[in-house]
C-alpha cells in the first residue's frame, strides 16, 4: 500500500503546467515547417 501511495505522490509532484507549456511551444514550432511542407507538396496552392 505504501508503494501505491509513493507512486501517486510522485505523479502529484510533477509540474504539469510546465510540461504542457513546453508541449504547446513544441507544437507551435513544428507548425511552421509543416505549413511550408504542405505548400511545397501542393505546389504553393493552399
N, C-alpha and C positions, 0 to 999 in steps of 0.2 A: 504493500500500500504506500510505503514511503517513496518507492521508486516512481510510482504514478504521480505523486504529488510533486516530485522533483521535475518531472517532465512538464507538467502544467506550469510550474513556477518558471522554468526556462522559457517556455513559449510566451508567458505573460511579460517577461522582462525584455523581449525583443522590441526594438523601436520600429513599429510598423509604419509610422508616418515617414520616417527617413527612407525606408525600403520602397514605399510607394512613390515618393518623390523621385528617387533615383530611377525607378522603373519608368515613370512617365517622361522624365528627361531623356532616357534612352529611346523611348518610342518616338518622341519628337525629333530626336537627332536622326533616327532611321527613316523618318517620313520624307525628309528632303531627298536623299538618294533614291528612295522608292519612286517618288514623283518623276525624277529625271529618268529612271529606268523605264517607267511606263511611257513617258514621252518618246524616248528613243525607240522603244519596241513598237509603238503605234505610229512611227514616222512623224512625230510632232502634232498628232491630232488627238486632242482630248475628247 
